[in-house]
Amino acid sequence: MNSLPPISRCLLPVLAACVVVLLADAASACPTCKDQMAADPAAANLARGYYYSILFMLSMPPLILSGLATLFYWEIRKGRARQAALAKSAN
């Protein structure tokens, strides 16, 4: 099935991990963004804007889902109350 010897199968992931670790510092941020953020004191506002936009985008799915769940809960509750009222009036 696999023509590589067992040591080669283990060596390839280890080498890949070493390359990733060695290049991690170079890939931490694009040089233009990193240099611009360090040189410009007003860049703190830009970073703060990115932070709040990310928080906003991350909060939207739970807010939408919880809003829909609440709507469904209330609609089911009103429907059951209506059925109970109809059953009570029929008796």
Number of C-alpha atoms within 10 A of each C-alpha: 3 6 7 9 8 9 8 11 12 11 11 11 11 12 11 11 12 12 11 12 11 11 11 11 9 10 10 9 11 9 11 8 11 11 11 11 15 11 10 9 10 10 14 12 10 11 12 11 12 12 11 11 12 11 11 11 9 11 11 11 11 10 11 11 11 12 12 12 12 12 12 12 12 12 12 12 12 12 12 12 12 12 12 12 11 11 10 9 8 7 5
